[in-house]
Amino acid sequence: MIMDTNTLIDVVANIKSLHETACKTGNIFDCHTAGYLDALEDLMDYFQDIIDSDVASMETSMGM
């Protein structure tokens, strides 16, 4: 399945929101929670890389 850039941006924003909410609970020392936060960060970084690549491709195709 291919997602468009706007969908990826929404996904990253939602993951970031979940991540920030989890960090604010103060319960990040629990191993399960720490693993959950690490997974969210990895997923967010993965999608952000795709977004950055899409933007760079669009800019290149537009001669920017």
N, C-alpha and C positions, 0 to 999 in steps of 0.2 A: 504494500500500500504506500502510495506517495502522498505526502502532505504538502500543502502550499505553505509559503513563508508565513502568512498571517496566522495559520493554524499553529505552526511551530512557535511563533512568538507568544500566542495565547497559552500554549502548553508550558513554555518556560516561565511565563508570569505566574501561572498557577502553581508550578513546582516551587518557585521562589517564595510565594506566599505561604505554602505549606511548610517550607523549610524555616522561614522566619518565625512562624507561629510555634513550631516545635522548639526552636531555640529559646523563645521567650518563656516557655514553661519552666525552664530551669532544670528539667529532668534529663539533661543530655548526658549525664554520667552513666546512665543505664546502658549496658552493652547493646541491647536490642535497639534502643533509641539512637545510640551513636551510629550503629550500622545502618539504620533507616536514614539518618541524616547524610551519611556518606553516600548511600545509594541515590538519594535525591540530588546531591551535588553532582555526582557522576552523570546522572541522566540530564540534568540541567546543562552541564558543560557539553555533553554530546549533542544535544539539540541546538545549543548556542553556536557550536562549530558549524552545524549544517546551515543555520541562518546566515552566519558570516560568509560561508562559501557561496550561498545563493546570492547574497548581496554583491559579493565581488564579481560573480559571473554576470549579473545584470549590469553592473557598472562597466565591465569590460565590453560587453556586447553593445553598450550605448556609447562607447568611446570615452568614458570618463576616467 
